[in-house]
Amino acid sequence: MKKKGSIVKISGPLIVASGMQDANMFDVVRVSHLGLIGEVIEMRGEFASIQVYEETTGLKMGEEVYTTEEPLSVDLGPGLIGQIYDGIQRPLTEIERISGAKIERGVNVTALNEAKKWGFVPIVGVHKEVQAGDVLGTVQETESVEIKILVPHRIIRGRVLEIKEGAFSVNECVALIEDNQKKIHEVCMKQKWPVRKLRPYKQKLIPTEPLITGQRVIDTLFPIAKGGVAAIPGPFGSGKTVVQHQLAKWADADIVVYIGCGERGNEMTDVLHEFPELIDPKTGYSLMKRTVLIANTSDMPVAAREASIYTGITIAEYFRDMGYSVALMGDSTSRWAEALREMSGRLEEMPGEEGYPAYLGSRLAQFYERAGKVEVLGSGSQIGTISAIGAVSPPGGDLSEPVTQATLRIVKVFWGLDATLAYRRHFPAINWLNSYSLYQEKIDSFLDREVNEHWSSMRFEVMRILEQESELSEIVKLVGLDAISKQDRVVLEVARSIREDFLHQNAFHEVDTYTSLEKQAIMLQVILAYFQICSEALDSIPEFERLFTLPVREQIGRMKYVEEAKIADEKKAIITILQESVTALKEGKC
């Protein structure tokens, strides 16, 4: 580093330094003798505006600013899994070891453990022709995740001159590659990548396969595709964070990247305590064995919130390039937008709607567009995906505010949380009347083919019943329950069963917390069978209300607590009892 300038203005996390005419936009700088980390975000002649990612209390005019002459970058390599980082990829566990419970300013620690040796196993031989993105070898980082060491993007094509096997640190050379210009490159297991730069790929593909979450209201009614993008807007206390925790725990993804951006510290503490204890149903090991956590809580410097989002998506792209399916949770993008608004105000930029900067929409798009299903670089045709799910916290639950509206213009899945449902203890509190998924058509055809041939028709029937219930509820409020037809009474009863027995899910019950697609299909078949049998029997049973008090209703309600291995037998038993009970009513035997 060399001296570039000195501080001439301090405004919270924003400082202005003079003598910076040779600096570049987005250069990382060190501020004062404390070595505070900052980033150049505006240039005006010799003056550079710098957002500082640490507390600026105690800084003085005239203090020196040093530049690293490099953009904000992350270290990628073995050692990421199981870590908890701050917004600029400093490992918080290592910082705690150095400075104690309170993070000291200017602390400088490496993102990856550079002393640890990793077992590298080559899969290509000497003289092998390779290209960018090809796998040179593997490292078994955890029991759940195998890291693939790829040919760096700077080497478009080349030939392997030497490759080693054994235990190496992330900075040691494991291979020598000669490119087409006869230049020899040393390849180590660690690589640096600028967080604001998209990692390249061959081509982007249309997502068609569902990201199975085990949450019935999502998988059945409003699914997200692998490589899709979704938003979870909702007022305070409606369960955004709990939904994201559930998705992080159970989503059908190889890697989970969880970004806590401006949220309460106790929520990240819950994640840290829960994830190591949870057993991954796919691998049988702890969930932390395939998870990376990024914590930039509400009491941390506001400027680092923007960086945390880019840090997370860059780490996700690194695993995507290995051909993995990555689920990325951003909680919440509203806090990130608030950080943008604060920094924009300090830069004295022209404010847009509600004070947010005019570029709010484009910044959100830059983040979400980095998700997707892609064919990754390399000589094969391997597919990698990033599914991005962002929570939005509109003030007062107002979905017309700028962050929510800008997000909805970008994402294709909208899970609208409803405070009324949350207060009724209905979880997940996703409102089935205003939520939607634009991946529905392609995913329906996939599930019809792979799970149950009647999946899409059952889902359509469920949505029709729920929408009809909404209309009938308004009529019942005006004229009373006795004024509607028998068939409408059946619709109301079946809709109640769908809401309470299918859509309602207990996140803390060991069986109900996750439901496979096969079990979801069976539950729908039973509920719709009850609907059909009741509809057909209406005219032949004088006291038709007795259809709604059959003892078998209790069994239908408890299907969600039945273990996966027993659910098929339970279905047969319920259908048999249901048919016998209705026959007995017709014959007047009960």
C-alpha positions as CSV (number, residue, x, y, z in Angstrom):
1,M,0.0,0.0,0.0
2,K,1.1,3.6,-0.6
3,K,-0.2,6.9,0.7
4,K,-2.7,8.5,-1.6
5,G,-4.4,11.3,0.3
6,S,-5.7,12.7,3.5
7,I,-9.1,13.1,5.1
8,V,-10.9,16.5,4.4
9,K,-14.4,15.5,5.5
10,I,-16.1,13.0,7.8
11,S,-19.8,12.3,7.7
12,G,-20.6,9.1,9.7
13,P,-19.5,6.1,7.6
14,L,-18.6,8.4,4.7
15,I,-15.3,10.2,4.5
16,V,-13.9,12.4,1.7
17,A,-10.1,12.3,1.0
18,S,-8.0,14.7,-1.1
19,G,-5.0,13.8,-3.2
20,M,-6.8,10.7,-4.6
21,Q,-6.7,11.5,-8.3
22,D,-4.8,8.3,-9.1
23,A,-7.2,6.1,-7.3
24,N,-9.9,4.0,-9.1
25,M,-13.6,3.6,-8.5
26,F,-14.3,0.8,-6.0
27,D,-10.6,0.6,-4.8
28,V,-10.3,-0.8,-1.3
29,V,-8.5,1.7,1.0
30,R,-7.1,1.7,4.5
31,V,-8.0,4.8,6.6
32,S,-5.8,6.4,9.3
33,H,-3.3,4.6,11.5
34,L,-6.2,2.3,12.7
35,G,-6.3,0.7,9.2
36,L,-10.1,0.9,8.8
37,I,-11.3,-0.8,5.7
38,G,-13.1,1.4,3.1
39,E,-14.1,1.5,-0.5
40,V,-14.0,4.4,-3.0
41,I,-17.6,5.0,-4.2
42,E,-17.3,8.4,-5.9
43,M,-14.5,10.4,-7.6
44,R,-14.6,14.2,-8.1
45,G,-11.2,15.4,-9.4
46,E,-8.7,14.8,-6.7
47,F,-11.4,14.1,-4.1
48,A,-12.6,10.6,-3.4
49,S,-15.7,9.7,-1.4
50,I,-15.1,6.6,0.6
51,Q,-17.6,4.4,2.5
52,V,-15.9,3.0,5.6
53,Y,-17.0,-0.5,6.6
54,E,-16.1,0.1,10.3
55,E,-17.0,2.6,13.0
56,T,-15.5,6.0,12.2
57,T,-15.6,7.5,15.7
58,G,-12.4,9.2,16.6
59,L,-11.1,9.9,13.1
60,K,-9.6,13.3,12.6
61,M,-9.1,15.7,9.7
62,G,-5.8,15.3,7.9
63,E,-5.3,11.6,8.7
64,E,-3.8,9.6,6.0
65,V,-5.7,7.3,3.5
66,Y,-3.9,4.4,1.9
67,T,-5.1,2.5,-1.2
68,T,-4.6,-1.2,-1.9
69,E,-5.2,-0.5,-5.7
70,E,-7.5,-3.5,-5.7
71,P,-11.3,-3.8,-5.8
72,L,-13.2,-5.3,-2.9
73,S,-12.7,-9.0,-3.3
74,V,-13.4,-12.3,-1.6
75,D,-11.1,-15.3,-1.1
76,L,-12.5,-18.5,-2.6
77,G,-11.2,-21.9,-1.8
78,P,-11.3,-24.8,0.8
79,G,-12.3,-23.5,4.2
80,L,-15.5,-21.6,3.4
81,I,-18.0,-24.2,4.5
82,G,-19.1,-23.9,8.1
83,Q,-17.7,-20.4,8.5
84,I,-19.5,-17.3,9.7
85,Y,-18.2,-14.1,8.1
86,D,-19.0,-10.4,8.5
87,G,-20.1,-8.4,5.5
88,I,-16.6,-8.1,4.1
89,Q,-15.6,-11.7,4.6
90,R,-13.7,-11.5,7.9
91,P,-14.3,-14.7,9.9
92,L,-16.0,-13.6,13.1
93,T,-14.8,-16.7,15.1
94,E,-11.2,-15.7,14.3
95,I,-11.9,-12.0,15.2
96,E,-13.4,-13.1,18.5
97,R,-10.2,-15.1,19.3
98,I,-8.1,-12.1,18.6
99,S,-10.2,-9.2,20.1
100,G,-12.7,-10.9,22.4
101,A,-16.5,-10.5,22.3
102,K,-16.3,-6.9,20.9
103,I,-14.9,-6.5,17.4
104,E,-11.9,-4.2,17.4
105,R,-11.5,-1.7,14.6
106,G,-8.9,-2.3,11.9
107,V,-8.5,-5.9,12.8
108,N,-6.9,-7.7,9.8
109,V,-7.5,-11.4,9.5
110,T,-7.5,-13.7,6.5
111,A,-10.8,-15.1,5.2
112,L,-9.4,-18.6,4.8
113,N,-7.1,-20.5,7.2
114,E,-3.8,-20.2,5.3
115,A,-2.0,-22.6,7.7
116,K,-4.3,-25.6,7.4
117,K,-3.3,-28.3,5.0
118,W,-5.9,-29.8,2.6
119,G,-5.7,-33.1,0.9
120,F,-5.6,-32.4,-2.9
121,V,-6.4,-35.3,-5.3
122,P,-5.7,-34.5,-9.0
123,I,-8.0,-35.9,-11.6
124,V,-6.1,-34.8,-14.7
125,G,-2.6,-35.9,-15.8
126,V,0.5,-34.1,-17.0
127,H,0.3,-32.8,-20.7
128,K,-3.6,-32.8,-20.5
129,E,-5.2,-30.0,-22.5
130,V,-7.4,-27.9,-20.3
131,Q,-9.5,-24.8,-20.5
132,A,-11.0,-22.3,-18.0
133,G,-13.5,-24.0,-15.7
134,D,-12.1,-27.5,-16.0
135,V,-11.6,-29.5,-12.8
136,L,-7.9,-30.1,-12.0
137,G,-8.6,-32.0,-8.7
138,T,-10.7,-32.2,-5.6
139,V,-10.5,-31.5,-1.9
140,Q,-12.9,-33.2,0.6
141,E,-13.7,-30.1,2.7
142,T,-16.5,-31.7,4.8
143,E,-18.3,-35.0,4.8
144,S,-21.0,-33.3,2.7
145,V,-19.0,-31.1,0.3
146,E,-16.2,-31.9,-2.1
147,I,-14.4,-28.8,-3.4
148,K,-13.4,-28.8,-7.0
149,I,-10.2,-26.9,-7.9
150,L,-10.9,-25.3,-11.2
151,V,-8.7,-23.9,-14.0
152,P,-8.7,-20.1,-13.3
153,H,-10.7,-17.9,-15.7
154,R,-7.5,-16.0,-16.7
155,I,-6.3,-19.2,-18.4
156,I,-8.5,-19.6,-21.5
157,R,-6.8,-22.6,-22.8
158,G,-3.6,-24.4,-21.8
159,R,-1.6,-27.6,-21.1
160,V,-0.8,-29.1,-17.7
161,L,2.9,-29.1,-17.1
162,E,2.9,-30.3,-13.6
163,I,0.3,-31.4,-11.0
164,K,0.9,-32.6,-7.5
165,E,-0.9,-34.8,-5.0
166,G,-0.9,-34.5,-1.2
167,A,-1.6,-32.0,1.6
168,F,-1.2,-28.3,0.7
169,S,-2.2,-25.0,2.2
170,V,-4.5,-22.8,0.1
171,N,-1.6,-20.6,-1.0
172,E,0.7,-23.4,-2.2
173,C,1.1,-24.2,-5.9
174,V,-0.6,-27.5,-6.8
175,A,-0.3,-27.3,-10.6
176,L,1.6,-25.5,-13.4
177,I,-0.3,-24.7,-16.6
178,E,1.2,-23.3,-19.8
179,D,-1.3,-21.2,-21.8
180,N,-1.5,-20.7,-25.6
181,Q,1.0,-17.8,-25.4
182,K,3.6,-20.1,-23.7
183,K,3.1,-18.2,-20.4
184,I,3.4,-20.5,-17.4
185,H,0.8,-20.0,-14.6
186,E,1.0,-21.3,-11.0
187,V,-2.3,-22.6,-9.8
188,C,-3.1,-22.7,-6.0
189,M,-6.3,-23.8,-4.3
190,K,-7.2,-20.2,-3.4
191,Q,-8.4,-17.5,-5.8
192,K,-9.6,-13.9,-5.3
193,W,-12.6,-12.5,-7.1
194,P,-14.0,-9.0,-7.1
195,V,-17.5,-9.1,-5.4
196,R,-19.1,-6.7,-7.9
197,K,-18.0,-8.6,-10.9
198,L,-20.2,-11.4,-12.3
199,R,-18.4,-14.8,-12.6
200,P,-18.6,-16.0,-16.2
201,Y,-20.4,-19.0,-17.5
202,K,-21.2,-20.5,-20.9
203,Q,-24.9,-19.8,-21.2
204,K,-27.9,-19.1,-19.0
205,L,-30.7,-21.7,-19.2
206,I,-34.5,-21.7,-18.4
207,P,-35.2,-23.2,-14.9
208,T,-37.5,-26.2,-15.1
209,E,-36.8,-28.3,-12.1
210,P,-38.4,-27.4,-8.7
211,L,-36.4,-26.5,-5.6
212,I,-38.0,-28.8,-3.2
213,T,-38.4,-27.1,0.2
214,G,-40.6,-29.5,2.2
215,Q,-43.0,-26.6,2.9
216,R,-46.4,-27.6,1.5
217,V,-47.8,-24.2,0.7
218,I,-44.6,-23.4,-1.3
219,D,-44.0,-26.8,-3.1
220,T,-47.7,-27.3,-4.0
221,L,-49.1,-23.8,-4.7
222,F,-46.2,-21.4,-5.3
223,P,-43.1,-23.4,-6.2
224,I,-39.7,-21.9,-6.9
225,A,-37.4,-23.5,-9.6
226,K,-33.8,-24.4,-9.1
227,G,-32.1,-21.3,-10.4
228,G,-35.2,-19.2,-9.7
229,V,-35.6,-15.9,-7.7
230,A,-38.2,-15.3,-5.0
231,A,-39.2,-12.5,-2.6
232,I,-40.8,-12.9,0.8
233,P,-42.4,-9.5,1.7
234,G,-44.3,-9.1,4.9
235,P,-44.8,-6.8,8.0
236,F,-42.9,-7.2,11.3
237,G,-43.7,-10.4,13.1
238,S,-45.2,-12.2,10.1
239,G,-42.5,-14.9,9.9
240,K,-40.1,-13.9,7.1
241,T,-37.0,-15.0,9.0
242,V,-38.6,-18.3,10.2
243,V,-39.6,-19.1,6.6
244,Q,-36.1,-18.4,5.4
245,H,-34.7,-20.6,8.2
246,Q,-37.0,-23.4,7.1
247,L,-35.8,-23.0,3.5
248,A,-32.2,-23.0,4.5
249,K,-32.7,-26.1,6.6
250,W,-34.7,-28.2,4.2
251,A,-34.3,-26.9,0.6
252,D,-33.1,-29.4,-1.9
253,A,-29.7,-27.6,-2.5
254,D,-26.1,-28.8,-2.2
255,I,-24.9,-25.6,-0.6
256,V,-26.7,-23.0,1.5
257,V,-25.4,-19.4,1.7
258,Y,-27.3,-17.4,4.4
259,I,-26.9,-13.6,4.5
260,G,-28.2,-11.8,7.6
261,C,-28.2,-8.3,6.3
262,G,-29.2,-5.7,8.9
263,E,-31.3,-8.1,10.9
264,R,-31.4,-8.7,14.7
265,G,-28.4,-10.3,16.2
266,N,-30.5,-12.9,18.1
267,E,-31.8,-14.3,14.8
268,M,-28.3,-15.0,13.6
269,T,-27.6,-16.5,17.0
270,D,-30.6,-18.9,16.5
271,V,-29.1,-20.0,13.2
272,L,-25.7,-20.6,14.8
273,H,-27.2,-22.7,17.5
274,E,-29.8,-24.6,15.4
275,F,-27.8,-25.5,12.3
276,P,-25.0,-27.5,13.9
277,E,-27.7,-29.6,15.7
278,L,-29.8,-30.3,12.7
279,I,-29.2,-33.4,10.7
280,D,-29.3,-32.9,6.9
281,P,-31.8,-35.5,5.5
282,K,-29.7,-35.7,2.3
283,T,-26.3,-36.5,3.8
284,G,-27.0,-37.6,7.4
285,Y,-24.4,-35.0,8.7
286,S,-24.8,-31.6,10.4
287,L,-26.4,-28.9,8.3
288,M,-23.4,-26.6,8.9
289,K,-21.3,-29.1,6.8
290,R,-22.8,-27.5,3.7
291,T,-23.6,-23.9,4.9
292,V,-21.8,-20.6,4.8
293,L,-23.2,-17.8,7.0
294,I,-22.6,-14.1,6.5
295,A,-23.7,-11.9,9.4
296,N,-24.0,-8.1,9.2
297,T,-26.5,-7.5,12.0
298,S,-28.3,-4.3,12.7
299,D,-25.7,-3.1,15.2
300,M,-22.8,-3.5,12.8
301,P,-21.6,-0.6,10.5
302,V,-24.3,0.3,8.0
303,A,-22.0,0.7,5.1
304,A,-21.0,-3.0,5.2
305,R,-24.6,-4.1,4.5
306,E,-24.2,-3.4,0.8
307,A,-21.0,-5.4,0.7
308,S,-22.5,-8.4,2.5
309,I,-25.0,-9.0,-0.3
310,Y,-22.3,-9.0,-3.0
311,T,-20.0,-11.1,-0.8
312,G,-22.7,-13.8,-0.4
313,I,-23.6,-13.9,-4.1
314,T,-20.0,-14.2,-5.1
315,I,-19.4,-17.2,-2.8
316,A,-22.6,-18.7,-4.2
317,E,-21.3,-18.3,-7.7
318,Y,-18.0,-20.0,-6.7
319,F,-19.9,-23.2,-5.7
320,R,-22.3,-22.9,-8.7
321,D,-19.2,-23.0,-11.0
322,M,-18.4,-26.5,-9.5
323,G,-21.9,-27.7,-10.8
324,Y,-23.6,-27.5,-7.4
325,S,-27.1,-26.3,-6.6
326,V,-26.9,-23.3,-4.3
327,A,-29.7,-21.8,-2.2
328,L,-29.0,-18.2,-1.2
329,M,-31.1,-16.5,1.5
330,G,-30.9,-12.7,1.8
331,D,-32.5,-11.4,5.1
332,S,-33.4,-8.7,4.4
333,T,-32.9,-6.6,1.2
334,S,-34.9,-3.8,2.8
335,R,-32.1,-3.2,5.3
336,W,-29.6,-3.3,2.4
337,A,-31.8,-0.7,0.6
338,E,-31.8,1.5,3.8
339,A,-28.0,1.4,3.8
340,L,-28.0,2.5,0.1
341,R,-30.4,5.4,1.0
342,E,-28.2,6.5,3.9
343,M,-25.0,6.5,1.8
344,S,-26.8,8.2,-1.1
345,G,-27.9,11.0,1.3
346,R,-24.4,11.5,2.6
347,L,-23.2,11.7,-1.0
348,E,-25.8,14.5,-1.5
349,E,-27.3,12.6,-4.5
350,M,-30.7,13.6,-5.8
351,P,-33.2,11.4,-3.8
352,G,-35.8,9.3,-5.5
353,E,-39.1,8.0,-4.1
354,E,-39.2,8.0,-0.3
355,G,-35.6,9.1,-0.3
356,Y,-34.1,6.0,-1.9
357,P,-31.5,6.6,-4.6
358,A,-32.7,6.6,-8.2
359,Y,-30.5,3.5,-8.9
360,L,-32.3,1.4,-6.3
361,G,-34.1,-0.8,-9.0
362,S,-30.9,-1.4,-11.0
363,R,-28.9,-2.4,-7.9
364,L,-31.6,-4.9,-6.9
365,A,-31.6,-6.2,-10.5
366,Q,-27.8,-6.6,-10.4
367,F,-28.1,-8.8,-7.3
368,Y,-31.0,-11.0,-8.4
369,E,-29.8,-11.4,-12.0
370,R,-26.7,-13.1,-10.7
371,A,-28.9,-16.0,-9.7
372,G,-30.0,-18.6,-12.3
373,K,-29.5,-21.9,-13.9
374,V,-26.3,-21.9,-16.1
375,E,-24.1,-24.2,-18.1
376,V,-20.7,-23.6,-16.3
377,L,-17.4,-23.1,-18.0
378,G,-15.3,-26.2,-18.8
379,S,-15.0,-28.8,-21.5
380,G,-18.1,-30.7,-20.3
381,S,-21.7,-29.6,-20.1
382,Q,-22.2,-29.4,-16.4
383,I,-25.1,-27.4,-14.9
384,G,-25.0,-25.2,-11.8
385,T,-27.8,-23.2,-10.2
386,I,-28.2,-20.4,-7.7
387,S,-31.7,-19.9,-6.2
388,A,-32.0,-16.5,-4.6
389,I,-34.7,-15.9,-2.0
390,G,-34.8,-12.4,-0.5
391,A,-36.9,-11.2,2.4
392,V,-38.4,-7.7,2.2
393,S,-39.5,-5.8,5.2
394,P,-41.9,-3.0,4.0
395,P,-42.6,-0.4,6.8
396,G,-46.0,-1.1,8.2
397,G,-46.5,-3.9,5.8
398,D,-47.1,-1.5,2.9
399,L,-46.4,-3.5,-0.2
400,S,-46.6,-0.4,-2.4
401,E,-43.3,1.0,-1.0
402,P,-40.3,1.3,-3.4
403,V,-38.2,-1.6,-2.3
404,T,-41.0,-4.1,-2.5
405,Q,-42.2,-2.8,-5.9
406,A,-38.7,-2.7,-7.4
407,T,-38.2,-6.3,-6.1
408,L,-41.5,-7.6,-7.6
409,R,-40.5,-6.3,-11.0
410,I,-37.5,-8.6,-10.9
411,V,-38.4,-11.8,-9.1
412,K,-40.8,-14.5,-10.5
413,V,-42.1,-15.9,-7.2
414,F,-44.0,-13.8,-4.6
415,W,-44.7,-15.3,-1.2
416,G,-46.8,-12.6,0.4
417,L,-46.9,-12.9,4.2
418,D,-50.0,-11.9,6.0
419,A,-50.0,-10.5,9.5
420,T,-53.5,-11.7,10.1
421,L,-52.5,-15.3,9.4
422,A,-49.4,-15.0,11.6
423,Y,-51.5,-13.7,14.5
424,R,-53.8,-16.7,14.1
425,R,-50.6,-18.9,14.5
426,H,-51.0,-20.1,10.9
427,F,-47.4,-21.0,9.7
428,P,-46.2,-20.4,7.1
429,A,-48.3,-17.2,7.0
430,I,-48.2,-17.1,3.1
431,N,-51.4,-15.6,1.8
432,W,-52.7,-18.0,-0.9
433,L,-54.9,-15.3,-2.5
434,N,-52.2,-12.8,-3.5
435,S,-49.0,-14.9,-3.8
436,Y,-47.9,-16.3,-7.2
437,S,-45.2,-18.2,-9.0
438,L,-44.3,-17.6,-12.7
439,Y,-42.5,-21.0,-12.8
440,Q,-45.7,-22.8,-12.2
441,E,-46.4,-24.1,-15.7
442,K,-42.9,-25.6,-16.2
443,I,-42.8,-27.1,-12.7
444,D,-46.3,-28.6,-13.0
445,S,-45.2,-30.6,-16.1
446,F,-42.1,-31.8,-14.3
447,L,-44.1,-32.9,-11.2
448,D,-46.8,-34.5,-13.3
449,R,-44.1,-36.6,-14.9
450,E,-41.9,-37.3,-11.9
451,V,-44.2,-37.4,-8.8
452,N,-47.9,-37.8,-9.7
453,E,-49.7,-37.6,-13.0
454,H,-52.6,-35.7,-11.4
455,W,-50.4,-33.2,-9.6
456,S,-51.3,-30.1,-11.6
457,S,-55.0,-30.9,-11.7
458,M,-55.0,-31.4,-7.9
459,R,-53.2,-28.1,-7.4
460,F,-55.7,-26.3,-9.7
461,E,-58.6,-27.8,-7.8
462,V,-57.2,-26.7,-4.4
463,M,-56.7,-23.2,-5.7
464,R,-60.2,-23.1,-7.1
465,I,-61.7,-24.2,-3.7
466,L,-59.7,-21.6,-1.8
467,E,-60.7,-18.8,-4.1
468,Q,-64.3,-19.9,-4.0
469,E,-64.1,-20.0,-0.2
470,S,-63.0,-16.3,-0.2
471,E,-66.0,-15.3,-2.3
472,L,-68.4,-17.4,-0.1
473,S,-67.0,-15.9,3.1
474,E,-68.1,-12.5,2.0
475,I,-71.6,-13.8,1.3
476,V,-71.8,-15.6,4.6
477,K,-71.0,-12.4,6.4
478,L,-74.0,-10.7,4.8
479,V,-76.7,-13.4,4.8
480,G,-75.5,-16.1,7.2
481,L,-74.4,-19.7,6.8
482,D,-77.9,-21.1,6.4
483,A,-78.6,-19.1,3.3
484,I,-76.0,-20.7,1.1
485,S,-76.4,-24.0,-0.8
486,K,-75.4,-27.5,0.4
487,Q,-72.6,-27.6,-2.2
488,D,-71.3,-24.3,-1.0
489,R,-71.3,-25.6,2.6
490,V,-69.1,-28.5,1.4
491,V,-66.7,-26.1,-0.3
492,L,-66.3,-24.1,2.9
493,E,-65.6,-27.3,4.9
494,V,-63.1,-28.7,2.4
495,A,-61.4,-25.3,2.2
496,R,-61.1,-25.3,6.0
497,S,-59.5,-28.7,5.8
498,I,-57.1,-27.5,3.1
499,R,-56.1,-24.5,5.3
500,E,-55.8,-26.3,8.6
501,D,-54.8,-29.8,7.6
502,F,-52.6,-29.1,4.6
503,L,-51.3,-25.5,4.4
504,H,-50.7,-25.1,8.1
505,Q,-47.4,-26.6,9.1
506,N,-45.6,-26.9,12.4
507,A,-41.9,-25.9,12.0
508,F,-41.0,-27.3,15.4
509,H,-42.6,-30.8,14.9
510,E,-40.1,-33.4,13.9
511,V,-42.4,-34.9,11.3
512,D,-44.4,-32.0,10.1
513,T,-41.5,-29.6,9.7
514,Y,-40.7,-31.3,6.3
515,T,-43.0,-33.0,3.9
516,S,-41.8,-34.8,0.7
517,L,-43.6,-34.3,-2.6
518,E,-44.9,-37.8,-2.5
519,K,-46.5,-37.3,0.9
520,Q,-48.0,-33.9,-0.3
521,A,-49.6,-35.6,-3.2
522,I,-51.1,-38.3,-1.0
523,M,-52.5,-35.7,1.4
524,L,-54.1,-33.8,-1.5
525,Q,-55.6,-37.0,-2.8
526,V,-57.3,-37.7,0.5
527,I,-58.7,-34.2,1.0
528,L,-60.0,-34.1,-2.6
529,A,-61.4,-37.6,-2.2
530,Y,-63.4,-36.3,0.9
531,F,-64.6,-33.4,-1.3
532,Q,-65.7,-35.7,-4.1
533,I,-67.5,-38.2,-1.8
534,C,-69.3,-35.5,0.1
535,S,-70.4,-33.7,-3.1
536,E,-71.8,-36.9,-4.5
537,A,-73.6,-37.9,-1.3
538,L,-75.3,-34.6,-0.6
539,D,-78.7,-35.3,-2.1
540,S,-78.9,-38.8,-0.6
541,I,-78.3,-37.8,3.0
542,P,-81.1,-35.8,4.7
543,E,-78.9,-34.5,7.5
544,F,-76.0,-33.6,5.3
545,E,-74.2,-31.6,8.1
546,R,-73.3,-35.0,9.6
547,L,-70.8,-35.3,6.7
548,F,-68.8,-32.6,8.4
549,T,-68.6,-34.3,11.8
550,L,-67.5,-37.7,10.7
551,P,-64.7,-39.2,13.0
552,V,-62.6,-39.7,10.0
553,R,-62.1,-35.9,9.7
554,E,-59.8,-36.2,12.7
555,Q,-57.6,-38.8,10.9
556,I,-57.4,-36.5,7.8
557,G,-56.3,-33.6,10.1
558,R,-53.6,-35.7,11.6
559,M,-52.1,-37.0,8.3
560,K,-49.4,-34.4,8.4
561,Y,-48.0,-36.0,11.6
562,V,-47.8,-39.4,10.0
563,E,-44.3,-40.6,9.1
564,E,-43.4,-40.8,5.4
565,A,-43.0,-44.6,5.5
566,K,-46.5,-45.1,6.8
567,I,-48.4,-42.4,4.8
568,A,-49.5,-44.8,1.9
569,D,-51.1,-47.2,4.3
570,E,-52.7,-44.3,6.2
571,K,-54.2,-43.1,2.9
572,K,-55.8,-46.5,2.2
573,A,-57.2,-46.7,5.7
574,I,-58.7,-43.2,5.6
575,I,-60.3,-43.7,2.2
576,T,-61.8,-47.0,3.3
577,I,-63.2,-45.6,6.5
578,L,-64.5,-42.5,4.7
579,Q,-66.4,-44.6,2.1
580,E,-67.9,-46.9,4.8
581,S,-68.9,-43.9,6.9
582,V,-70.7,-42.2,4.0
583,T,-72.4,-45.5,3.0
584,A,-73.6,-45.9,6.6
585,L,-75.1,-42.4,6.6
586,K,-76.9,-43.1,3.3
587,E,-78.4,-46.2,4.8
588,G,-79.3,-44.5,8.0
589,K,-77.1,-46.9,10.1
590,C,-75.5,-44.1,12.1
